[in-house]
Amino acid sequence: MVMRRYSTLIGAGVLASAALVAGVLLLGGASPRAAAADAAPAGTNPADAKAKDSVDLTESQAASIKVGPAPTHAFGQQRTAVGSIDFNENRTVQVFTPYPGKIIAAYGDIGDVVVKGKTLFTIDSPDLVQAESALIAAAGVADLTTAVLARAKDLFATQGIAQKDMEQAVSDQQTAEAALKAAREAVRVFGKTEGEIDAMVATRRIDPALVVASPVSGRITARVAQPGLFVQPGNAPAPFTIADVATKWLLANVPESEGPGFHVGQAVAVKVMALPQRVFEGRITTLGESVDPNTHTLLVRSEVADPAHELRPGMFATFVIRTGDPLTSVAMPLNGVVREGDGTMSVWVTADRRHFKKRTVKIGLQQEGLDQILDGLQAGELVATDGAIFLSNMLVASPDS
């Protein structure tokens, strides 16, 4: 924030005292004000000898003052607030294990980019071992009943067995096949592919490693997974957290009195201290449904585009929300406006670039190094655009001021 320049008072008292002493000595005890009155022509007011609140500059002094016509500027109607950056939780997934077990291996670290389906970690799951054991047993029974049925068909063809024995063999084989299909589905639920299931059935060997893959594409933003760690479904913290970092959230709490000025869909321009020259664009997506009774603030959440992954959660951010169309007003550079000791704001107006008169103005918004002038100055008037503080100091130090 640009600090206002204040009129310098140093030396004013000394000059006044010196003038008083000189007047007493030269005029035999008369005050300077009385002496000036005696010297002035009859019927004139000494105070009118020099215009109040004005200064005259020499040619060299005038060269150091920048002068130009008062410009106009389109001042945006906007509100400024502060907040913090966070992950877009609508695009963030905590990856838990679907079944309990100990982690065998973990892959990837914080900051790594992953694609959907990439293995994040594997666990030694007792539930998977049980399902695979049931699969192998069902496969054995299915093979046995198939062989029994084949023999029964041969015997039945030669009337070596009764009709009911043949029917029983068929029923047993169909039951075994159904049990095998159910066992395969039970193993498939754990993420095993058809090829892996066929291999287990063929070799009669189980694979206890349960693979947990990334459900989405994104970047790893948190990891606690370590080999040997026992994990269970839903138990925090999640072994891995994956987020789509192309967008971030900007969270802010604004005073409830300003709440009516915010609306979903409004454009937001965001700046962070780490990247002072960058402006990130976004829009308001959510307004809080209630006001915090302790702080009397309202939650405002915006979604900000961050394709290069430059914003980091926890960053302090300032943002501007446009609330209306720009207003064109008279403007003054900040160095052309002086805050006086009584709190009023003033500018210096001139007609010939040598004689300057102070004028009190009312200011409004401050944007892009310019003050909005609401009253006291017309567009195009010749003013000191830089060096106004020098003129104010000259006025204070002047013996006639």
Wavefront OBJ file of the C-alpha trace (Angstrom):
o trace
v 0.000 0.000 0.000
v 1.315 3.430 -0.893
v 1.637 5.642 2.168
v 0.269 9.169 1.899
v 2.735 12.026 1.991
v 2.306 14.478 4.861
v 3.122 18.203 4.919
v 6.375 18.844 6.775
v 6.084 21.192 9.746
v 9.757 21.131 10.756
v 11.221 24.631 10.791
v 7.924 26.488 10.619
v 8.093 27.577 14.259
v 11.705 28.658 13.952
v 10.975 30.847 10.932
v 7.990 32.450 12.639
v 10.039 33.243 15.749
v 12.843 34.744 13.685
v 10.395 36.980 11.850
v 8.888 38.158 15.135
v 12.263 39.085 16.617
v 13.317 40.916 13.460
v 10.110 42.906 13.473
v 10.537 43.965 17.094
v 14.094 45.099 16.535
v 13.414 47.029 13.333
v 10.126 48.630 14.290
v 10.838 49.467 17.876
v 8.763 46.790 19.485
v 5.908 46.679 16.997
v 4.755 43.242 15.857
v 5.462 42.100 12.254
v 1.753 41.958 11.563
v 1.339 45.608 12.736
v 4.365 46.705 10.742
v 2.983 45.117 7.637
v -0.321 46.871 8.259
v 1.447 50.249 8.612
v 3.376 49.694 5.384
v 0.327 48.691 3.353
v -1.551 51.354 1.411
v -4.621 52.797 3.055
v -7.786 50.843 2.535
v -6.030 47.499 1.777
v -5.915 44.281 3.792
v -2.355 42.962 4.352
v -3.667 39.413 4.121
v -4.584 40.128 0.493
v -1.020 41.013 -0.399
v -0.428 37.388 -1.151
v -3.078 34.833 -2.123
v -3.746 32.349 0.634
v -2.662 28.719 0.062
v -0.515 29.514 -2.952
v 3.186 29.494 -3.771
v 5.320 31.045 -6.511
v 8.279 29.095 -7.900
v 11.480 30.209 -9.474
v 12.383 28.825 -12.855
v 14.737 26.211 -11.327
v 12.148 25.186 -8.735
v 9.447 24.821 -11.383
v 11.718 22.499 -13.369
v 11.564 19.945 -10.565
v 7.750 19.819 -10.555
v 5.920 17.653 -13.067
v 2.827 19.378 -14.401
v 0.098 18.038 -16.627
v -3.659 18.057 -17.235
v -5.768 16.045 -14.776
v -6.599 12.779 -16.594
v -9.626 10.540 -16.405
v -9.510 6.849 -15.612
v -11.960 3.942 -15.568
v -12.079 2.809 -11.946
v -13.424 -0.702 -11.546
v -16.204 -1.366 -9.066
v -14.659 -4.113 -6.983
v -14.160 -5.544 -3.547
v -10.832 -6.630 -2.126
v -10.361 -9.404 0.441
v -7.781 -11.888 1.666
v -7.858 -15.668 1.854
v -5.759 -18.800 1.451
v -5.145 -21.386 -1.256
v -6.282 -24.987 -0.827
v -6.672 -28.122 -2.941
v -9.872 -28.480 -4.917
v -11.522 -31.104 -2.733
v -14.077 -31.856 -5.422
v -11.168 -33.243 -7.445
v -9.240 -34.834 -4.584
v -9.445 -38.555 -3.745
v -8.165 -40.332 -0.656
v -7.096 -43.818 -1.709
v -7.880 -46.438 0.947
v -7.421 -50.172 0.809
v -10.683 -52.062 0.140
v -9.627 -54.865 2.508
v -7.412 -55.015 5.609
v -3.831 -56.183 5.372
v -0.150 -55.222 5.593
v 1.435 -53.122 2.887
v 3.945 -55.137 0.863
v 5.249 -52.308 -1.349
v 4.376 -48.673 -2.069
v 5.030 -46.834 -5.323
v 5.271 -43.106 -6.005
v 6.008 -40.131 -3.797
v 4.505 -36.716 -3.104
v 4.483 -34.632 -6.262
v 4.532 -37.567 -8.672
v 2.001 -37.531 -11.493
v -0.085 -40.700 -11.782
v -2.646 -41.916 -14.273
v -5.834 -43.764 -13.560
v -5.131 -47.460 -12.960
v -1.490 -47.013 -11.892
v -0.501 -49.232 -8.934
v -0.033 -47.195 -5.772
v 0.609 -49.987 -3.268
v 0.097 -53.703 -2.674
v -1.010 -55.422 0.499
v -0.876 -58.945 1.869
v -4.611 -59.509 2.294
v -5.994 -62.489 4.265
v -9.357 -61.941 2.571
v -7.748 -62.313 -0.844
v -5.925 -65.466 0.262
v -9.224 -66.955 1.436
v -10.980 -66.064 -1.830
v -8.176 -67.531 -3.920
v -8.122 -70.701 -1.810
v -11.861 -71.079 -2.402
v -11.231 -70.573 -6.118
v -8.613 -73.309 -6.277
v -10.847 -75.685 -4.300
v -13.804 -74.938 -6.575
v -11.616 -75.541 -9.613
v -10.571 -78.927 -8.206
v -14.146 -79.943 -7.550
v -15.157 -78.807 -11.016
v -12.416 -80.903 -12.602
v -13.427 -83.914 -10.524
v -17.126 -83.683 -11.307
v -16.340 -83.203 -14.990
v -14.315 -86.409 -14.999
v -17.014 -88.265 -13.059
v -19.624 -87.099 -15.531
v -17.515 -88.288 -18.447
v -17.195 -91.784 -16.932
v -20.893 -91.828 -16.062
v -21.754 -91.085 -19.677
v -19.619 -93.997 -20.842
v -21.182 -96.409 -18.326
v -24.670 -95.167 -19.043
v -24.127 -95.758 -22.729
v -23.434 -99.437 -21.973
v -26.151 -99.503 -19.292
v -23.472 -99.843 -16.631
v -25.249 -97.370 -14.306
v -28.810 -96.447 -13.593
v -30.580 -93.368 -14.926
v -30.610 -91.730 -11.509
v -26.833 -92.109 -11.152
v -26.359 -90.436 -14.485
v -28.618 -87.562 -13.500
v -26.768 -87.196 -10.189
v -23.441 -86.923 -12.002
v -24.843 -84.207 -14.259
v -26.232 -82.305 -11.266
v -22.940 -82.512 -9.389
v -21.000 -81.238 -12.381
v -23.354 -78.297 -12.905
v -23.155 -77.399 -9.213
v -19.365 -77.499 -9.328
v -19.283 -75.269 -12.415
v -21.554 -72.735 -10.729
v -19.357 -72.761 -7.635
v -16.270 -72.194 -9.801
v -17.881 -69.203 -11.531
v -18.830 -67.709 -8.157
v -15.273 -68.241 -6.880
v -13.822 -66.529 -9.945
v -16.111 -63.527 -9.416
v -15.087 -63.349 -5.757
v -11.429 -63.138 -6.759
v -12.152 -60.647 -9.536
v -13.600 -58.277 -6.934
v -10.079 -57.947 -5.502
v -8.852 -56.559 -8.800
v -7.403 -59.712 -10.319
v -7.626 -60.005 -14.093
v -8.975 -62.976 -16.045
v -5.440 -63.928 -17.011
v -4.278 -63.914 -13.399
v -7.282 -65.999 -12.338
v -6.658 -68.543 -15.123
v -3.022 -68.802 -14.026
v -4.045 -69.491 -10.425
v -6.502 -72.166 -11.541
v -3.937 -73.796 -13.841
v -1.008 -73.755 -11.359
v -3.093 -74.216 -8.203
v -1.023 -71.434 -6.585
v -2.433 -68.381 -4.831
v -1.218 -64.768 -5.242
v -1.629 -63.003 -1.871
v -0.691 -59.511 -3.176
v -3.719 -57.264 -3.428
v -3.052 -54.377 -5.833
v -4.524 -50.957 -4.986
v -4.517 -48.701 -8.048
v -5.193 -44.994 -8.453
v -8.891 -44.405 -9.189
v -8.177 -41.087 -10.948
v -5.427 -39.302 -12.816
v -3.651 -36.536 -10.927
v -0.754 -35.743 -8.639
v 0.165 -37.418 -5.342
v -0.381 -34.784 -2.669
v -0.002 -36.930 0.453
v 1.491 -40.342 1.296
v 1.757 -42.284 4.551
v 2.056 -45.760 2.971
v 5.114 -47.692 4.122
v 5.971 -51.422 3.763
v 4.740 -53.349 6.791
v 2.074 -50.798 7.734
v -1.245 -52.458 8.579
v -4.104 -50.687 6.831
v -7.872 -51.033 6.994
v -10.688 -49.677 4.838
v -11.604 -46.097 5.734
v -9.079 -45.729 8.554
v -7.444 -42.291 8.373
v -4.985 -41.218 7.275
v -5.350 -42.605 3.783
v -2.223 -44.336 2.434
v -2.289 -42.013 -0.594
v -4.131 -38.849 -1.607
v -4.464 -37.985 -5.296
v -5.610 -34.569 -6.533
v -6.216 -32.913 -9.865
v -4.086 -29.796 -9.359
v -5.183 -27.988 -12.536
v -7.507 -25.957 -10.323
v -7.235 -24.779 -6.735
v -9.641 -23.380 -4.185
v -9.396 -19.895 -2.749
v -11.051 -19.794 0.665
v -11.897 -16.497 2.325
v -14.051 -15.238 5.163
v -15.490 -11.802 4.401
v -17.409 -9.496 6.769
v -21.119 -10.226 6.795
v -21.811 -6.583 5.906
v -20.117 -7.187 2.529
v -21.933 -10.461 1.884
v -24.644 -9.004 -0.393
v -21.925 -7.869 -2.808
v -20.764 -11.412 -3.565
v -22.512 -13.770 -5.969
v -21.772 -17.178 -7.445
v -20.155 -16.764 -10.855
v -18.428 -13.439 -10.191
v -14.933 -13.142 -11.689
v -12.019 -13.186 -9.244
v -8.455 -11.917 -9.808
v -6.022 -13.544 -7.369
v -2.473 -12.596 -6.353
v -0.039 -14.359 -4.003
v 3.087 -12.955 -2.352
v 5.326 -15.618 -3.905
v 4.364 -14.479 -7.436
v 3.613 -10.743 -7.123
v 3.557 -10.150 -10.879
v 1.126 -12.972 -11.651
v -2.650 -12.681 -11.666
v -4.662 -15.910 -11.495
v -8.192 -15.888 -12.818
v -11.118 -17.668 -11.213
v -14.785 -17.493 -10.293
v -16.826 -17.719 -7.125
v -18.334 -21.196 -6.854
v -19.762 -21.316 -3.329
v -21.122 -18.905 -0.736
v -21.584 -20.021 2.847
v -25.144 -20.728 3.905
v -24.595 -19.265 7.368
v -22.584 -16.523 9.062
v -20.034 -17.456 11.704
v -21.619 -16.199 14.956
v -18.208 -15.583 16.556
v -16.468 -13.655 13.784
v -19.564 -12.502 11.845
v -17.936 -13.511 8.578
v -19.217 -15.370 5.533
v -17.339 -18.105 3.677
v -16.566 -17.314 0.029
v -15.009 -20.113 -2.032
v -13.609 -19.578 -5.514
v -12.163 -21.993 -8.056
v -8.918 -20.695 -9.550
v -7.203 -22.022 -12.676
v -3.627 -23.213 -12.035
v -2.509 -25.180 -15.102
v 1.212 -24.809 -14.305
v 0.814 -25.948 -10.682
v 2.212 -22.685 -9.269
v -0.201 -22.249 -6.362
v 0.434 -24.193 -3.178
v -2.136 -24.945 -0.472
v -1.659 -22.672 2.509
v -0.457 -19.690 0.463
v -1.773 -16.331 1.637
v -3.654 -14.658 -1.193
v -5.339 -11.348 -1.919
v -8.148 -11.211 -4.414
v -10.331 -8.693 -6.157
v -13.938 -9.409 -7.068
v -15.557 -7.282 -9.739
v -18.983 -6.138 -8.600
v -19.975 -3.812 -11.439
v -18.984 -1.961 -14.589
v -16.048 0.504 -14.374
v -16.740 4.148 -13.504
v -14.872 6.871 -15.404
v -13.719 9.653 -13.072
v -11.083 12.354 -12.746
v -7.846 10.771 -11.552
v -4.593 11.923 -9.994
v -1.244 10.128 -9.612
v -0.519 9.290 -5.997
v 2.434 11.724 -5.905
v 0.088 14.532 -6.915
v -2.151 14.176 -3.839
v -1.096 15.244 -0.327
v -2.738 14.288 2.958
v -2.692 17.384 5.139
v -2.237 17.438 8.875
v -5.974 17.841 9.453
v -6.722 14.741 7.369
v -7.937 16.545 4.259
v -6.568 15.700 0.818
v -5.219 18.399 -1.481
v -3.805 18.927 -4.983
v -1.946 21.863 -6.518
v -3.505 23.656 -9.492
v -1.660 26.041 -11.804
v -2.339 28.112 -14.906
v 1.207 29.166 -15.845
v 3.373 26.385 -14.286
v 4.979 28.928 -11.929
v 2.113 30.014 -9.659
v 0.435 27.093 -7.796
v -2.662 27.166 -5.595
v -3.651 24.434 -3.171
v -7.114 22.980 -3.581
v -8.894 20.545 -1.261
v -10.355 17.504 -3.000
v -12.360 14.433 -2.044
v -10.909 11.112 -3.102
v -12.496 7.687 -3.613
v -10.929 4.511 -4.946
v -7.218 3.906 -5.382
v -6.251 1.696 -8.312
v -3.220 1.250 -10.568
v -1.280 4.095 -8.906
v -4.126 6.591 -9.254
v -6.523 8.267 -6.828
v -10.128 8.723 -7.874
v -11.134 12.394 -7.443
v -14.789 12.641 -6.495
v -14.965 16.406 -5.949
v -12.784 19.517 -6.178
v -11.067 19.022 -9.548
v -12.168 19.006 -13.165
v -10.696 16.853 -15.912
v -8.101 18.727 -17.961
v -7.141 21.268 -15.286
v -3.392 21.822 -15.100
v -2.060 20.260 -11.892
v 1.191 19.156 -10.272
v 1.259 15.432 -11.014
v 4.518 14.849 -9.118
v 6.160 16.972 -6.427
v 3.007 18.072 -4.638
v 4.640 17.372 -1.282
v 7.389 19.874 -2.156
v 4.781 22.572 -2.772
v 3.017 21.805 0.515
v 6.302 22.045 2.395
v 7.072 25.391 0.775
v 3.664 26.696 1.866
v 4.214 25.578 5.469
v 7.702 27.081 5.585
v 6.605 30.395 4.040
v 6.642 33.325 6.587
v 3.319 34.526 5.165
v 1.538 31.201 5.713
l 1 2 3 4 5 6 7 8 9 10 11 12 13 14 15 16 17 18 19 20 21 22 23 24 25 26 27 28 29 30 31 32 33 34 35 36 37 38 39 40 41 42 43 44 45 46 47 48 49 50 51 52 53 54 55 56 57 58 59 60 61 62 63 64 65 66 67 68 69 70 71 72 73 74 75 76 77 78 79 80 81 82 83 84 85 86 87 88 89 90 91 92 93 94 95 96 97 98 99 100 101 102 103 104 105 106 107 108 109 110 111 112 113 114 115 116 117 118 119 120 121 122 123 124 125 126 127 128 129 130 131 132 133 134 135 136 137 138 139 140 141 142 143 144 145 146 147 148 149 150 151 152 153 154 155 156 157 158 159 160 161 162 163 164 165 166 167 168 169 170 171 172 173 174 175 176 177 178 179 180 181 182 183 184 185 186 187 188 189 190 191 192 193 194 195 196 197 198 199 200 201 202 203 204 205 206 207 208 209 210 211 212 213 214 215 216 217 218 219 220 221 222 223 224 225 226 227 228 229 230 231 232 233 234 235 236 237 238 239 240 241 242 243 244 245 246 247 248 249 250 251 252 253 254 255 256 257 258 259 260 261 262 263 264 265 266 267 268 269 270 271 272 273 274 275 276 277 278 279 280 281 282 283 284 285 286 287 288 289 290 291 292 293 294 295 296 297 298 299 300 301 302 303 304 305 306 307 308 309 310 311 312 313 314 315 316 317 318 319 320 321 322 323 324 325 326 327 328 329 330 331 332 333 334 335 336 337 338 339 340 341 342 343 344 345 346 347 348 349 350 351 352 353 354 355 356 357 358 359 360 361 362 363 364 365 366 367 368 369 370 371 372 373 374 375 376 377 378 379 380 381 382 383 384 385 386 387 388 389 390 391 392 393 394 395 396 397 398 399 400 401
